[in-house]
Amino acid sequence: MPSEWSERVAAVLGRPAAQQPPWPDAGRLRSVSAFLATLPPLVTPDEIRALRRQTARVAQGEAFLLQGGDCAETFDATREHIAGNAATLLRMAAVVTEGAGLPVVPVGRLAGQYAKPRSDSVDGLGLPVYRGDIVNAAAPDPRQRVPDPVRMIEAYRTARATLDQLRGGRFGAVHTSHEALLLDYERAQLMADPADGRLYGGSAHFLWIGERTRQPDGAHVALAELLANPVGIKLGPGTTPELAAEYAERLDPHGEPGRLTLICRMGSDRVCDTLPALVERVAATGRQVVWMCDPMHGNTRVSAMGYKTRHFDDVVEELAGFFEVHRALGTHPGGVHLEFTGDRVTECLGGPRGVTETGLSGRYESTCDPRLNAEQALELADRITTLFP
């Protein structure tokens, strides 16, 4: 990386950074980071620019962005599981394209969604909390819960294998994405392209900043400012219109359509009250952003038996509210961000087969948050088509 970029990145990563693991061995971290920096980036600038052209069409109201996959990818995911998730994403895209008459841009939570933000530093057993396979193991073993930077190398290798599978099969249209949470990993994959002189995040085509790491003065937002990738930022119900406008101006300083995706996660009972002011204020900046609805994270509940879950009806209701707001304002509901799997899990309530609270225990397999199963996901895609005019 040219020295001018290295200096800017170092300054950015010197800022406060939320949700970073307490690595116990700084020397080990430096060694791993140095090794990762010698590996080729997982994606190329040409691939990223191709996605930028598609997100520009979304921002201009000419396409729809469908993003989704596992809540947290694991290193032991089988090829069948990966293929099932990618196939479900493309089947959903086909349903929306046919029903809404719009081309769909499929972006998977694939080949990098290995880190997870957490609310607490310890779990219910008093162990260090599981932060995703890239940091520690989910097994309730004190030794395996110690953050280990060597896991970043395994994350890279697993992501590479996933990308090879996508590129070598029938899933070449699927772009990759993940939350740019673990800054030590993201830094090692940065690349400056001599063709345009811009800095790219080489770990995925699309990167987003989560609700817990979007501090305006923090390292995550500052790093996203440097990147030429299409980037997203999650906005919860506490986001003010002024802050939404600040994100738009900082993350899309040159007014490039589709550069920024604002991913709203309001909850089914709040979306119609909180979203309109955000949309109007961002529109006043003149930016053509992609407005996306994440109807999952604002609708999480805990069942009577202690399972973290979501109800299919709440997901549908938030999506309906999202479309209603945009219809009223004359703006484009640009996409949806979901957690789903092609597997026949029982993690979300309701849906075509009416999963009940007692039925959650049948196949509850997520290591973090509940996912729609393939049947629920496809039913949701069909519901989305009814929301377009």
C-alpha positions, 0 to 999 in steps of 0.5 A: 500500500502506498505510504500516503494511504498507510499514513491515513489508515494508521490515523483512522485506526488510532481512533476509538474502536468499539467491539474489538476483542481483548487480544491477550498477546499483542506480539501474536496479533502483530505476527498474524496481521503481518502475515495476512497482509501478504495474502492476496485480497479476496475480491478485486477492484474490478468486481467491486466497481461492477457492484458499484454500477449496480448499486447506482441503479438501485439508488436511481430506482431502477433495481432492487438490492437483496442482501442476506444469509447467515447471522454468523458464518462458521468455519465448519459450514459445509459446501451443501450449506453454502450452496443452499444459502446462495441458491435461496438468495437467487431463488428469492431474487428470481421471485422478486424480479418476476413479481416486481418487474425490477432487476435484483442485485443479490448480495450474500452475507457470505465469505466473511460474516465471521465476527459478531458484536455483542452486548456483554463481555461475558455470557450466562455461564460467566465465560468470555462471550462468543464473538464469532469464529474469527475471534473465538469458539462457540463451545462453552470451554474457557480455553476456546473462548480466549480470543486468538488472532490466528483465527483470522487466518482461518477466516481468510482461508474459509472465505477464500474457499467459499468464494471459490465455490461461488465463482466456480458454480452457478452462483457467480452473480452473488456478491459478498458482504459482511459487517466490517467489525474486526478492524485488524482483519479489515486492515490486512485486506486493504488495497490501493488500485493503481488504475484509479488511485483509490483504496478498496476493502479487499475482504468483500465487495460490500461492507457495512457498519453495524448499529453498535459501531457507528460512532461518528468519531470512531474508527469504523466510520472513519475507515469506511470514509476512505474506501471506494467499495459500496458501504452500508450503515445500520440505523436504529430507531435512535438515529436522528435525522441530523445524524443520518444526514451527517453519515450521508455527507461523510460517506458519500462526499462526492454524491455518487449514486449507490455509494452509500446504503442506509440500512434501517432496523427500526422494529415493526412498531416504530418504522412508520414513525421514525423513518420519514424524517430520516428519508426527508433529511437525507434527501435534502443533502442531494445524495442518492443513497440506497434505502434498505430495510432490515426487518430482523434486528428490530423484531427480536424477542425471547420465547418462553423457553428462552430461545431468541427468536423473531416472528414472521408476521413482525418481519412482514409488518416492518417491510410493509411499513418501510414500503409505505413510508417510501410510497408516501414520500415518492422515494425508492424502497431500494432493498431488504437485508435479511438473516436466512438459511437454505436449511430447514431450521426452526428459529423464527416463529410463524411463516408457511408452516406456522412454527410455534414456540414449542417447535423452536427446539426442533432444529434451532442451530444458529450460533447467534441470532435466529434465521428464516428458513428457506420456506419462510424466506421464499414466502417473504420474497413473494410478500415483497412483490405485493408491496410494489405499486 
